[in-house]
Amino acid sequence: MAKVGIVGSTGRVGNLLIDALVDDTELPLGAVHVFGELTREFPSNVLVTNSMETLLENCDVVIDFSAPEATQELCEAALKNPTPLVIATTGFTEHQQNLMLEASKEMPVLYASNMSAGIALLKQLVEQVSRTLTDFDIEIVEQHHRHKVDSPSGTALTLGEFAAKGRGLELSDVRISGRDGQIGARSKDEIAVMALRGGDIVGRHTVGFYNDGEFLELNHTATSRETFSKGAIRAAKWLITQEKPGLYSINDCLGI
C-alpha cells in the first residue's frame, strides 16, 4: 500500500492533512518532516524526521504545504531519490521555480498555488472572459488572514497569468500591484493584482472585468482550509498513478 509523506506538518493545512490521512485506508500517512520540536503526537507507525532524504525513503508520494526554502530542500533531495511531489507552497524565487521544473523532468510533480476545485475552474473562466471581453479593464483583488507572509497570493498571480494569457500578454509585462499619487489614467493593458490582509480570512479572490456602463466580477471564497487539504489528498492519489515524469496541474487531476 502506498504511503504519503508530509512537508509543512506544523502548519494549519499540514495538521489538517495529518488528521485526514492517519485513518485513510487508500493512502495512509507514512512519514512527516518537521523543523525543530514536535508540536503534536503521532501514531507509532508514522515516521517523524527532520531529514528530507529519510522522508523520501519512507513514503511513495509527498504533499508539501511549507515554505519556499523547505520546498527547495525537498526538490534537491527528490532529484537524488525521485518521488512524486504534490507542491502547494507559494512565494518562490526564480531559482526555486526552476528547481521544481528540473524535478518534474525526473518524476511526476503536481504544482498548484491553490488546491481548490473551484479555483481550477475559475482559472479557465478568467481566461475565457479575458479573451472575449477585450475592451474590459481587468482588476484582481485577493484577501487573506493577517498571518499570510507572501503578497500578492500565488493564487492571485496565477489568475493574473490566465487573464493575461487570454489577451496574448505576459503578466510580468502588464502587472501592477499598487497605485499612489498622481499616476495618470489607467493604461489599456495593465492588470492590477491587489492584496488585502486582516483577521482570519481563509481566502477570497475576485477577478473583475470593468467597462463603461457594466462590469462582471468572478469570485471565489474559501471558507475552510479543509478545501485545500482535501484537494491535496485528491491530487496525491491521482499523481501516484501517473507513470511519466512531468509538471502537472490541479486541472490535470480534475480532468478539466
N, C-alpha and C positions, 0 to 999 in steps of 0.2 A: 504493500500500500504506500502510495506517495505521501510524503510529509512536507509541510511548509515551514519555512523559517521567517522570522520577523526581524526587520531592522527598524528602529524607532519604537521599540516596545514600551518605552516610558511615556510616550506622548498620548494625547487624548484618543486619537484614532488607533494607535498601537494597542492601547488597553482594550478597546472595543474588539479589535481583531483577535486578541488573545482569548477574551471571553467567548467569542463565537467559535473559535477553532478548537478549543480544548475538547469540546464534545462533538466535533464534526466527524462523522463516520466516513465521509468520502475523502476529505483532505485534512487530516488531523495535524495539530501543532507538533512539530518535532524539535525546534530549536529557536531560541531568541537571542538576539545580540543586545548587550547593554553597555552603556558607558557609566562607570562609577558604581555606586552602591545600588542594590536591588531596592525597588520601591513596592514590590508585591511578592507574594509567594507563587510558586509554580508547581505543577504536579511533578512527581518524581521521575516520570518518563519524558520530561521536557528538558533538553539540554540548555543551560544558560551559560553564555560565553561572552567575552569581550574581544574575541578574535573572529574577524570576518572569514578567515581561512577555515577555522573549525566549524563555524556556522554552515558554510557551503558543503563541508564534508558530511554534514548530518541532516541535510534536507534535499528535497528534489525540486523545489521552487521557492523563491524568496519574494516576500512582499515588503516593500520599502516605503515607509512614511517617516522620513527622518529629516536630516538637514543636508545641504549640498556637500559639505565636507565628508559626511558619513557615506553618502551615495558614491562619491568619488572613491573612497576606500573600498566600498563594495565592488564597484566596477573593476578596479585594479585587481582585486582578489579573484573575481569571476573570470578574468582573462586567463588566469592560470588554472582555474577549475570551472569550466563553463557550466552554468546552471541557469535555467530560465528565471528571468527577473521581471517582476511587476513593480514599476517605479512610479510613485505619486508625489515625490518631492519636487518643490519648485524653487526658483531663485538661483538657477545655475549660472556659472560663468561660461564663457565660450569654451574654455578648456574642458570643463566638466561635461558640457553638451557633446563635444567631440569625443570624449572618452566613452560616453554612453553609446554613441554611434559605432565606435570601434568594438564595443562589447557586443552590439547587435549583429556584427559580422560573424561572431563565433557562437552565438546562442540566441534563442528567442528572447526578445526584450519587449515588453509592453509598457510604453510610457504614456501617461495621461496626467495632465495638470489637474484634472478633476475626474473622479471615477463614477460620476453620476450618469445614469442613462439619459436623464433629461438634458444635461449639458451636451452629451454626444449628439443628440438630435438637434439641439439649439444651434450648434456649430454649422450644421448643414442648412438650417433655415436662414441663418445670418448670411451665409454665402449666397444663397438663392435670392434673398431680398436685396442684398447689395448689388448683385448683378442686374436685377430687374429695375429697381428704383434708382437709376443712375444720377438723377438730379437731386436726390435727397442727401442732406448732411448726416454724417454718422458720428454719434457720440456714445461712448461706453462708460458706465459708472458701476463700480463694484463696492460692496460694503462687507466688512468683516469685523470680527471682535478685536478688542483693544490689544490683544497679545500677538497678533499676526506680525511677523517681522519683515516680510518682503512686500514691496509695493511697486507697481500695481500687482495684483494677484496673477499667478500663472494662468488661471482660467480666463481672466480679462484679456491678457495678452494673446492667448490662443483665439479667443473670439475676435480680437482685432485682426489677427492674421487671416482668419476666414473672411472677415469683412473686406480686407484689402485684396484678398485673392479674387473676390467677386468683381472687383474693379480692375483687375490686372495690375495691381500695385504691390509693392513690398511695404509691409508695416513699418519697417525701420526708416523708410524714406518719408513717411507721412504722419507718424505718430507724434502727438504732443501730450504731455501729462500735467500741464498747468497753464493757467493764464493769469497774468497780473500786470496792472498798469496799462498804459496806452499802447496796446499791441496791434491795433488796426483791425480791420474786418477779417472775418474767418475766411481762409482760403477754401477753394472748392474741394480739394482732395484730402485735406487733413482729417485724421481720425483721432479724436480725443479719447484717452483712456484715463479716467479719474478714479481716485481711491478715497473712500471714507472709512474711518476706524472708530469703533466705540462699542461699549457694552459687551454683550455675549453673542453678537450676531454670528451665526454659523457661516452664512454666505449668501449673498444676493447679487445677481448680475443683471444689468439692464442694458440692452443694445437698442438705442433709439435711432430712428430714421426720420429726419425732420425736413419739411418743405413748407413753402408758403401755403397757408390755408389748411394743412393737415400734417399729422405725424403718426408714426407707427412705432410702438415700443414692444420689444420681446423681452420677457422677464423670466428669470429662474431663481427660485428661493429654496435653499436647503434649510430645513427645519430641524434636522438631526444629523449628527456626524455618522450615524449608522448608515446613512446614504452612501458614504464614502467607503466604510469598512465592508459593507455587503457588496458594493461594486468591485472592490479589490479582490475579494474572495472569489466572486464570479469570474473575474479576469484570470486569476491564478489557475482555477480549474480548467479554463479554456486553454491557457497558454501551455500547460504541460502536455496537451495533445498535439501541439504544433511540432512537427519533425524538423522543419527547416529554420536556420537562423534568420533573423530579420528584426526590423523595428516595427512593431505592431501598435495599433491604437485601440482605444476602447470601442471605436466604431467597428473595427475588425471583429472584436469579440462579440459584439451585439449583432453583427451581420447587417449593418445599415450604412 
